[in-house]
């Protein structure tokens, strides 16, 4: 997911995406713990996507408050 794509989303869409990414992160952690995870780099990508969504969501809420 690119930052430019994420910036075009509304706050509600960002919150939904964040929930979806956290579920995916949980599933990936579970797969890694049981030894079923094949793409270990995917854990890193999801973690960074979560950070990206949180950052943009915070920017939007701060811009709305100002």
C-alpha positions in Angstrom: 0.0 0.0 0.0 1.3 3.4 -1.0 1.0 6.5 1.1 -0.6 8.4 -1.8 -3.3 5.8 -2.0 -3.8 6.0 1.8 -4.1 9.8 1.9 -7.0 9.6 -0.6 -9.1 7.5 1.9 -11.6 9.0 4.3 -11.2 8.7 8.1 -13.8 5.9 8.3 -12.0 4.0 5.5 -8.7 4.4 7.3 -10.2 3.1 10.5 -11.6 0.1 8.7 -8.2 -0.5 7.0 -6.4 -0.3 10.4 -8.8 -2.9 11.8 -8.2 -5.2 8.8 -4.4 -4.8 9.0 -4.4 -5.6 12.8 -6.4 -8.8 12.1 -3.9 -9.7 9.4 -1.0 -9.0 11.7 -2.5 -11.3 14.3 -3.0 -14.1 11.8 0.6 -13.7 10.6 2.0 -13.8 14.1 -0.1 -16.9 14.8 1.2 -18.6 11.6 4.8 -17.6 12.5 4.4 -19.2 15.9 3.1 -22.4 14.5 5.7 -22.5 11.8 3.3 -22.2 8.9 4.4 -18.7 7.7 6.2 -18.9 4.3 6.6 -15.2 3.5 8.3 -13.8 6.6 8.7 -10.4 5.1 5.0 -10.0 5.0 5.0 -9.4 8.8 7.3 -6.4 8.3 5.1 -5.0 5.5 1.9 -5.3 7.5 3.6 -3.6 10.5 4.7 -0.7 8.3 1.3 -0.4 6.7 -0.2 -0.1 10.2 2.2 2.6 11.1 1.5 4.4 7.8 -2.3 4.3 8.3 -2.0 5.5 11.9 0.2 8.4 10.8 -2.1 9.5 8.1 -5.1 9.1 10.4 -3.5 11.3 13.0 -2.6 13.9 10.4 -6.2 14.0 9.2 -7.6 14.3 12.7 -5.1 17.1 13.6 -5.9 19.0 10.4 -9.6 18.7 11.2 -9.1 20.0 14.7 -7.1 23.0 13.6 
